[in-house]
């Protein structure tokens, strides 16, 4: 018994359409992956590389009409900027928000600032620090 093949001879009629589609999909996938890596790299650079000032709340004390907040700010020498702090009441309503400026050549600043509130505050939250 002999078996006959229904496939055309290899290489006689060129590439099959499946092989061409696979090659095209691989090329499109490689281009999209390169674009995605470039976008991620761009945002990572601008988020990490350009952030010249950062801070954190070390502690806070509340009173009837203010919150005393101890901030630790880290920045590049000579860079000035500000940090935004807010306080909320027990029910979650915002009762105070203020920007505190930091300048000078020091790279680490540990300072106590007073945030005035419209009602007794129960929290002190650092919303962010920005150069400028």
BALOBA-1460 file (C-alpha; in Angstrom, 3 decimals):
// residues 132
<rec num="1" residu="x" x="0.000" y="0.000" z="0.000"/>
<rec num="2" residu="x" x="1.249" y="3.377" z="-0.818"/>
<rec num="3" residu="x" x="0.277" y="6.615" z="0.845"/>
<rec num="4" residu="x" x="-0.180" y="9.652" z="-1.233"/>
<rec num="5" residu="x" x="0.366" y="13.135" z="0.080"/>
<rec num="6" residu="x" x="-2.130" y="15.893" z="-0.568"/>
<rec num="7" residu="x" x="0.361" y="18.625" z="0.252"/>
<rec num="8" residu="x" x="2.120" y="20.434" z="-2.590"/>
<rec num="9" residu="x" x="5.882" y="19.982" z="-2.809"/>
<rec num="10" residu="x" x="7.876" y="22.130" z="-0.360"/>
<rec num="11" residu="x" x="9.001" y="25.490" z="-1.771"/>
<rec num="12" residu="x" x="7.312" y="25.015" z="-5.130"/>
<rec num="13" residu="x" x="4.461" y="27.477" z="-4.629"/>
<rec num="14" residu="x" x="5.974" y="29.958" z="-2.167"/>
<rec num="15" residu="x" x="5.045" y="30.492" z="1.475"/>
<rec num="16" residu="x" x="1.648" y="29.573" z="2.764"/>
<rec num="17" residu="x" x="-0.652" y="32.342" z="3.961"/>
<rec num="18" residu="x" x="-0.369" y="31.061" z="7.547"/>
<rec num="19" residu="x" x="3.393" y="31.550" z="7.564"/>
<rec num="20" residu="x" x="3.023" y="35.099" z="6.217"/>
<rec num="21" residu="x" x="0.409" y="35.923" z="8.863"/>
<rec num="22" residu="x" x="2.613" y="34.526" z="11.645"/>
<rec num="23" residu="x" x="5.539" y="36.643" z="10.481"/>
<rec num="24" residu="x" x="3.376" y="39.781" z="10.329"/>
<rec num="25" residu="x" x="1.949" y="39.146" z="13.799"/>
<rec num="26" residu="x" x="5.433" y="38.685" z="15.246"/>
<rec num="27" residu="x" x="6.592" y="41.985" z="13.726"/>
<rec num="28" residu="x" x="3.516" y="43.882" z="14.960"/>
<rec num="29" residu="x" x="3.914" y="42.341" z="18.442"/>
<rec num="30" residu="x" x="7.573" y="43.370" z="18.622"/>
<rec num="31" residu="x" x="6.751" y="46.961" z="17.619"/>
<rec num="32" residu="x" x="3.926" y="47.199" z="20.174"/>
<rec num="33" residu="x" x="6.145" y="45.779" z="22.920"/>
<rec num="34" residu="x" x="8.848" y="48.351" z="22.132"/>
<rec num="35" residu="x" x="6.307" y="51.195" z="22.232"/>
<rec num="36" residu="x" x="4.915" y="49.960" z="25.567"/>
<rec num="37" residu="x" x="8.410" y="49.793" z="27.093"/>
<rec num="38" residu="x" x="9.161" y="53.315" z="25.866"/>
<rec num="39" residu="x" x="5.960" y="54.688" z="27.425"/>
<rec num="40" residu="x" x="6.629" y="52.958" z="30.753"/>
<rec num="41" residu="x" x="10.197" y="54.256" z="30.754"/>
<rec num="42" residu="x" x="9.048" y="57.809" z="30.009"/>
<rec num="43" residu="x" x="6.558" y="57.883" z="32.885"/>
<rec num="44" residu="x" x="8.980" y="56.196" z="35.292"/>
<rec num="45" residu="x" x="11.669" y="58.768" z="34.509"/>
<rec num="46" residu="x" x="9.342" y="61.712" z="35.036"/>
<rec num="47" residu="x" x="7.827" y="60.278" z="38.204"/>
<rec num="48" residu="x" x="11.022" y="59.112" z="39.905"/>
<rec num="49" residu="x" x="13.733" y="61.152" z="38.230"/>
<rec num="50" residu="x" x="12.014" y="64.513" z="38.314"/>
<rec num="51" residu="x" x="10.545" y="64.350" z="41.835"/>
<rec num="52" residu="x" x="13.015" y="66.574" z="43.710"/>
<rec num="53" residu="x" x="11.085" y="66.931" z="46.951"/>
<rec num="54" residu="x" x="9.297" y="64.388" z="49.125"/>
<rec num="55" residu="x" x="8.056" y="64.252" z="52.669"/>
<rec num="56" residu="x" x="6.217" y="62.319" z="55.327"/>
<rec num="57" residu="x" x="4.201" y="62.997" z="58.466"/>
<rec num="58" residu="x" x="6.163" y="61.853" z="61.507"/>
<rec num="59" residu="x" x="3.565" y="62.750" z="64.124"/>
<rec num="60" residu="x" x="0.686" y="65.141" z="64.812"/>
<rec num="61" residu="x" x="-1.175" y="66.629" z="67.777"/>
<rec num="62" residu="x" x="-4.755" y="67.830" z="67.523"/>
<rec num="63" residu="x" x="-6.467" y="70.679" z="69.350"/>
<rec num="64" residu="x" x="-9.822" y="72.464" z="69.089"/>
<rec num="65" residu="x" x="-8.894" y="74.748" z="66.162"/>
<rec num="66" residu="x" x="-5.585" y="73.443" z="64.780"/>
<rec num="67" residu="x" x="-3.365" y="70.440" z="64.177"/>
<rec num="68" residu="x" x="0.381" y="70.589" z="64.841"/>
<rec num="69" residu="x" x="2.153" y="68.386" z="62.305"/>
<rec num="70" residu="x" x="5.776" y="67.254" z="62.416"/>
<rec num="71" residu="x" x="6.946" y="66.928" z="58.796"/>
<rec num="72" residu="x" x="10.157" y="65.437" z="57.518"/>
<rec num="73" residu="x" x="10.985" y="66.785" z="54.063"/>
<rec num="74" residu="x" x="13.757" y="65.457" z="51.810"/>
<rec num="75" residu="x" x="14.828" y="67.494" z="48.798"/>
<rec num="76" residu="x" x="17.773" y="68.324" z="46.583"/>
<rec num="77" residu="x" x="20.061" y="71.115" z="47.801"/>
<rec num="78" residu="x" x="18.919" y="74.510" z="46.620"/>
<rec num="79" residu="x" x="15.481" y="73.305" z="45.547"/>
<rec num="80" residu="x" x="12.440" y="75.083" z="46.944"/>
<rec num="81" residu="x" x="8.994" y="73.586" z="47.071"/>
<rec num="82" residu="x" x="5.866" y="73.042" z="49.108"/>
<rec num="83" residu="x" x="3.999" y="70.211" z="50.789"/>
<rec num="84" residu="x" x="0.212" y="70.070" z="51.064"/>
<rec num="85" residu="x" x="-1.250" y="68.814" z="54.354"/>
<rec num="86" residu="x" x="-4.905" y="68.266" z="55.221"/>
<rec num="87" residu="x" x="-6.899" y="67.308" z="58.282"/>
<rec num="88" residu="x" x="-10.246" y="65.561" z="58.519"/>
<rec num="89" residu="x" x="-12.905" y="65.476" z="61.211"/>
<rec num="90" residu="x" x="-14.124" y="62.266" z="62.782"/>
<rec num="91" residu="x" x="-16.924" y="61.993" z="60.200"/>
<rec num="92" residu="x" x="-14.414" y="62.255" z="57.294"/>
<rec num="93" residu="x" x="-15.143" y="65.852" z="56.327"/>
<rec num="94" residu="x" x="-12.110" y="67.974" z="55.477"/>
<rec num="95" residu="x" x="-11.631" y="70.651" z="58.146"/>
<rec num="96" residu="x" x="-8.278" y="72.076" z="57.087"/>
<rec num="97" residu="x" x="-5.821" y="72.172" z="54.184"/>
<rec num="98" residu="x" x="-2.666" y="74.216" z="53.702"/>
<rec num="99" residu="x" x="0.562" y="74.386" z="51.714"/>
<rec num="100" residu="x" x="3.828" y="74.749" z="53.627"/>
<rec num="101" residu="x" x="6.872" y="76.056" z="51.741"/>
<rec num="102" residu="x" x="10.428" y="74.757" z="52.145"/>
<rec num="103" residu="x" x="13.541" y="76.372" z="50.678"/>
<rec num="104" residu="x" x="17.267" y="76.557" z="51.299"/>
<rec num="105" residu="x" x="20.297" y="74.362" z="50.869"/>
<rec num="106" residu="x" x="19.369" y="71.736" z="53.481"/>
<rec num="107" residu="x" x="18.546" y="68.336" z="51.981"/>
<rec num="108" residu="x" x="16.584" y="67.132" z="55.010"/>
<rec num="109" residu="x" x="14.196" y="69.363" z="56.946"/>
<rec num="110" residu="x" x="12.410" y="68.284" z="60.119"/>
<rec num="111" residu="x" x="9.862" y="70.958" z="60.998"/>
<rec num="112" residu="x" x="6.676" y="71.342" z="63.045"/>
<rec num="113" residu="x" x="3.938" y="73.264" z="61.196"/>
<rec num="114" residu="x" x="0.498" y="74.345" z="62.405"/>
<rec num="115" residu="x" x="-2.553" y="73.646" z="60.286"/>
<rec num="116" residu="x" x="-5.565" y="75.783" z="61.198"/>
<rec num="117" residu="x" x="-8.876" y="73.886" z="61.162"/>
<rec num="118" residu="x" x="-12.539" y="74.928" z="61.030"/>
<rec num="119" residu="x" x="-13.549" y="72.151" z="63.459"/>
<rec num="120" residu="x" x="-11.613" y="69.681" z="65.613"/>
<rec num="121" residu="x" x="-9.421" y="67.595" z="63.315"/>
<rec num="122" residu="x" x="-8.612" y="63.951" z="64.000"/>
<rec num="123" residu="x" x="-6.017" y="63.306" z="61.278"/>
<rec num="124" residu="x" x="-3.054" y="64.863" z="59.523"/>
<rec num="125" residu="x" x="-2.473" y="63.611" z="56.007"/>
<rec num="126" residu="x" x="0.306" y="64.595" z="53.610"/>
<rec num="127" residu="x" x="-1.266" y="64.918" z="50.169"/>
<rec num="128" residu="x" x="2.013" y="65.486" z="48.375"/>
<rec num="129" residu="x" x="5.135" y="67.578" z="47.905"/>
<rec num="130" residu="x" x="6.053" y="69.493" z="44.754"/>
<rec num="131" residu="x" x="9.093" y="71.430" z="43.613"/>
<rec num="132" residu="x" x="8.515" y="75.004" z="42.620"/>
